[in-house]
């Protein structure tokens, strides 16, 4: 062997060693970045899912409250008319709740009362007041709240209330 071939072999050996070191350090960086990504996902994914589920759950609660509000309004419309009987407003509210497809619509309570309001000066008018209350259960948030916080008030049903008042036509 001559000195030139020895130098080229030594050069290729040193370049091979530096290539292995570069690949090893790149592999360490890649595995470190992969581990960081897994940890970040493990931390943020439950929070993201909780926010998404909360949006859906409160959207359901708002939709239920809208059904209750419309049912109370329908009951008040019937209650102010002179030719309907005393049970007609409650029957109309129940019919609206059933058509709104609320689960356990029979658990809603309906109250029909009359009220006197001042309409200016010494004049007064009678009004019909229809109040509908309904126990609303969150499907996902209540079990989570019961697991996380022992004795949480969110773990029980939330009472939604809607009220409508209209002037009696007579």
Phi, psi and omega per residue, in radians:
X1 nan 2.440 3.112
X2 -1.713 3.004 -3.043
X3 -1.229 -0.496 -3.137
X4 -1.204 -0.748 3.140
X5 -1.197 -0.598 3.085
X6 -1.132 -0.719 -3.137
X7 -1.146 -0.685 -3.122
X8 -1.228 -0.636 3.075
X9 -1.157 -0.705 3.119
X10 -1.155 -0.672 3.108
X11 -1.149 -0.727 -3.132
X12 -1.225 -0.590 3.096
X13 -1.162 -0.735 3.130
X14 -1.210 -0.621 3.111
X15 -1.233 -0.604 3.082
X16 -1.134 -0.734 3.117
X17 -1.110 -0.744 3.138
X18 -1.200 -0.595 3.069
X19 -1.113 -0.739 3.124
X20 -1.117 -0.729 3.122
X21 -1.110 -0.726 3.116
X22 -1.112 -0.768 3.138
X23 -1.145 -0.691 3.130
X24 -1.137 -0.770 3.141
X25 -1.210 -0.611 3.083
X26 -1.155 -0.688 3.110
X27 -1.111 -0.718 3.116
X28 -1.101 -0.790 3.117
X29 -1.078 -0.742 -3.112
X30 -1.124 -0.779 -3.141
X31 -1.189 -0.573 3.081
X32 -1.173 -0.722 3.123
X33 -1.182 -0.642 3.116
X34 -1.155 -0.716 3.098
X35 -1.127 -0.684 3.108
X36 -1.132 -0.731 3.127
X37 -1.104 -0.685 3.118
X38 -1.141 -0.742 3.128
X39 -1.149 -0.756 3.113
X40 -1.079 -0.705 3.107
X41 -1.148 -0.725 -3.139
X42 -1.123 -0.516 3.131
X43 -1.446 -0.743 -3.019
X44 -1.505 -0.520 -3.080
X45 -1.062 -0.815 3.097
X46 -1.066 -0.649 3.110
X47 -1.164 -0.739 3.113
X48 -1.102 -0.759 3.109
X49 -1.129 -0.684 3.115
X50 -1.108 -0.714 3.096
X51 -1.139 -0.772 -3.135
X52 -1.111 -0.789 3.119
X53 -1.127 -0.680 3.096
X54 -1.072 -0.689 3.106
X55 -1.098 -0.786 3.137
X56 -1.148 -0.763 -3.099
X57 -1.133 -0.799 3.137
X58 -1.243 -0.460 3.002
X59 -1.137 -0.716 3.057
X60 -1.113 -0.721 3.132
X61 -1.116 -0.719 3.132
X62 -1.146 -0.727 3.103
X63 -1.084 -0.735 3.108
X64 -1.103 -0.734 3.115
X65 -1.110 -0.641 3.089
X66 -1.125 -0.713 3.092
X67 -1.097 -0.751 3.121
X68 -1.101 -0.738 3.131
X69 -1.095 -0.782 3.125
X70 -1.159 -0.653 3.104
X71 -1.128 -0.740 3.105
X72 -1.108 -0.700 3.117
X73 -1.123 -0.748 3.101
X74 -1.102 -0.727 3.101
X75 -1.118 -0.675 3.126
X76 -1.178 -0.635 3.102
X77 -1.072 -0.702 3.122
X78 -1.277 -0.646 -3.074
X79 -1.169 -0.477 -3.093
X80 -1.477 -0.202 -3.130
X81 -1.428 2.399 -3.028
X82 -1.305 -0.350 -3.005
X83 -1.698 0.091 3.081
X84 -1.674 2.632 3.130
X85 -1.336 -3.127 -3.064
X86 -1.257 -0.535 -3.118
X87 -1.559 -0.059 -3.074
X88 -1.140 -0.735 3.132
X89 -1.074 -0.745 3.133
X90 -1.149 -0.678 3.115
X91 -1.109 -0.691 3.116
X92 -1.149 -0.698 3.104
X93 -1.090 -0.816 -3.139
X94 -1.083 -0.702 3.106
X95 -1.087 -0.720 -3.140
X96 -1.185 -0.702 3.114
X97 -1.108 -0.695 3.103
X98 -1.147 -0.727 3.134
X99 -1.237 -0.403 3.055
X100 -1.366 -0.071 3.086
X101 1.007 0.723 3.048
X102 -1.310 2.366 3.044
X103 -1.197 2.385 -3.117
X104 0.982 0.834 3.129
X105 -1.072 -0.436 3.130
X106 -1.205 -0.288 3.121
X107 -1.409 -0.110 3.093
X108 -1.303 2.507 3.065
X109 -1.896 2.453 -3.089
X110 -2.133 2.284 3.126
X111 -2.208 2.249 3.106
X112 -2.093 2.075 3.138
X113 -2.306 2.952 3.044
X114 -1.995 2.719 -3.082
X115 -2.499 2.672 3.051
X116 -1.971 2.239 -3.131
X117 -2.124 2.635 3.089
X118 -1.471 2.184 -3.117
X119 -1.912 0.392 3.078
X120 2.046 2.260 3.122
X121 1.123 -2.213 -3.119
X122 -1.772 0.071 -3.114
X123 -1.472 2.460 3.072
X124 -2.268 2.833 3.088
X125 -2.458 2.635 3.082
X126 -1.599 2.465 3.117
X127 -2.224 2.694 3.020
X128 -1.781 2.294 -3.138
X129 -2.031 2.129 3.103
X130 -1.995 2.153 3.140
X131 -2.086 2.251 3.136
X132 -2.095 2.215 3.058
X133 -2.091 2.527 -3.056
X134 -2.545 2.286 3.071
X135 -1.412 1.995 -3.097
X136 -1.760 2.310 3.107
X137 -1.959 2.232 3.009
X138 -1.324 2.342 -3.058
X139 -1.321 -0.758 -3.052
X140 -1.846 -0.702 -3.031
X141 -1.207 -0.591 -3.132
X142 -1.156 -0.801 3.073
X143 -1.107 -0.635 3.112
X144 -1.152 -0.758 3.127
X145 -1.110 -0.658 3.114
X146 -1.155 -0.591 3.113
X147 -1.307 -0.705 -3.036
X148 -1.367 -0.843 -3.080
X149 -2.093 1.988 -3.131
X150 -1.198 2.213 -3.136
X151 1.376 0.411 -3.141
X152 -1.162 2.470 3.108
X153 -1.277 -0.359 3.088
X154 -1.269 -0.308 -3.134
X155 -1.280 -0.260 3.077
X156 -1.776 2.984 -3.104
X157 -1.149 2.511 3.085
X158 -1.697 2.281 -3.123
X159 -1.557 2.065 3.068
X160 -1.701 2.388 -3.114
X161 -2.255 2.381 3.054
X162 -2.283 2.534 -3.065
X163 -2.441 2.404 3.068
X164 -2.321 2.433 3.142
X165 -2.315 2.255 -3.139
X166 -2.380 2.619 3.134
X167 -1.264 2.341 -3.135
X168 -1.314 2.284 3.139
X169 -1.525 1.828 3.052
X170 -2.771 nan nan
